[in-house]
């Protein structure tokens, strides 16, 4: 997770639109974790979710959260994430193939997978 994950121009493909539509329709409780900063940026606008990694001013302990998110994604989903994270997005470029059993697949299209617990 780094600044380069934020896009300058935002154009959504069908899979990305589908993720935001699902989030908007289902509004999972708790925090939403995504590696792609675009989802953290757009999710509050298109869905009633709170991103785990939001704007630097509004994200408590941003550096700690960045470290936690990076560890989770680089460990292929085996590193622990805080219990308040209730929804996780796995993007096509992520190397996570299987989530731990306490996560339930909610959405899968266009290479994007949303899990909740």
C-alpha positions as CSV (number, residue, x, y, z in Angstrom):
1,X,0.0,0.0,0.0
2,X,1.7,3.2,-1.1
3,X,0.9,6.5,-2.7
4,X,1.4,5.1,-6.2
5,X,-1.8,3.0,-5.6
6,X,-3.8,6.2,-6.0
7,X,-4.8,6.9,-9.6
8,X,-4.7,10.4,-11.1
9,X,-7.6,9.7,-13.5
10,X,-10.5,7.7,-12.3
11,X,-12.1,5.5,-14.9
12,X,-13.9,2.5,-13.6
13,X,-14.1,-0.8,-15.4
14,X,-17.1,-3.1,-15.0
15,X,-15.6,-5.1,-12.2
16,X,-14.7,-1.9,-10.2
17,X,-18.2,-0.5,-10.8
18,X,-19.7,-3.8,-9.6
19,X,-17.7,-3.7,-6.4
20,X,-18.9,-0.2,-5.6
21,X,-22.5,-1.1,-6.5
22,X,-22.4,-4.1,-4.2
23,X,-21.0,-2.0,-1.4
24,X,-23.7,0.6,-2.0
25,X,-26.5,-1.9,-2.0
26,X,-25.3,-4.0,1.0
27,X,-23.5,-1.4,3.1
28,X,-21.5,-3.8,5.3
29,X,-20.9,-2.7,8.9
30,X,-17.4,-2.0,10.2
31,X,-14.4,-0.9,8.2
32,X,-13.6,-1.6,4.6
33,X,-10.1,-2.6,3.6
34,X,-8.8,-2.3,0.0
35,X,-5.3,-2.3,-1.3
36,X,-6.2,0.0,-4.2
37,X,-6.5,3.6,-2.8
38,X,-9.1,4.4,-5.4
39,X,-11.6,2.2,-3.6
40,X,-10.7,3.8,-0.3
41,X,-11.3,7.2,-1.9
42,X,-14.6,6.4,-3.6
43,X,-16.2,3.9,-1.2
44,X,-17.6,6.6,1.2
45,X,-19.0,8.5,-1.8
46,X,-20.7,5.5,-3.5
47,X,-21.5,3.3,-0.5
48,X,-22.2,3.7,3.1
49,X,-18.9,2.2,4.2
50,X,-15.9,3.6,6.1
51,X,-12.5,2.8,4.6
52,X,-9.8,1.4,6.8
53,X,-7.3,3.6,4.9
54,X,-9.0,6.9,4.3
55,X,-7.7,10.4,3.9
56,X,-4.5,11.0,6.0
57,X,-6.3,13.7,8.1
58,X,-9.2,11.5,9.0
59,X,-7.5,8.2,9.5
60,X,-6.3,7.5,13.0
61,X,-2.8,6.0,13.2
62,X,-2.4,6.1,9.5
63,X,1.1,4.7,9.5
64,X,0.2,1.8,11.7
65,X,-2.8,1.0,9.5
66,X,-0.7,1.2,6.3
67,X,1.7,-1.3,7.9
68,X,-1.1,-3.6,8.9
69,X,-2.7,-3.5,5.5
70,X,0.7,-4.1,3.7
71,X,1.4,-7.0,6.0
72,X,-2.1,-8.5,5.2
73,X,-1.8,-8.3,1.5
74,X,1.9,-9.3,1.3
75,X,1.2,-12.3,3.5
76,X,-1.5,-13.5,1.0
77,X,-4.1,-12.9,3.6
78,X,-2.6,-14.8,6.5
79,X,-1.5,-11.8,8.6
80,X,-4.0,-10.6,11.2
81,X,-6.1,-7.5,10.6
82,X,-8.1,-5.7,13.3
83,X,-11.5,-7.0,14.1
84,X,-13.2,-3.8,13.2
85,X,-12.3,-4.5,9.5
86,X,-15.4,-6.4,8.5
87,X,-15.1,-6.2,4.7
88,X,-12.0,-6.9,2.5
89,X,-11.5,-6.4,-1.2
90,X,-9.2,-8.7,-3.1
91,X,-8.3,-7.2,-6.5
92,X,-7.3,-9.2,-9.6
93,X,-3.6,-8.1,-9.1
94,X,-3.6,-9.4,-5.5
95,X,-1.8,-12.7,-4.8
96,X,-4.5,-13.8,-2.2
97,X,-6.2,-16.9,-3.6
98,X,-7.9,-18.2,-0.4
99,X,-9.1,-16.3,2.6
100,X,-9.2,-17.8,6.2
101,X,-12.4,-19.7,7.0
102,X,-13.9,-16.9,9.1
103,X,-14.3,-14.8,5.9
104,X,-17.3,-15.3,3.6
105,X,-17.2,-14.5,-0.1
106,X,-19.9,-11.9,-0.8
107,X,-19.1,-10.8,-4.4
108,X,-16.9,-12.1,-7.2
109,X,-16.8,-10.6,-10.7
110,X,-14.2,-9.2,-13.0
111,X,-11.4,-10.7,-10.9
112,X,-12.6,-8.7,-7.8
113,X,-13.7,-10.5,-4.7
114,X,-15.3,-9.0,-1.6
115,X,-15.2,-10.9,1.7
116,X,-17.0,-10.1,4.9
117,X,-16.9,-11.5,8.5
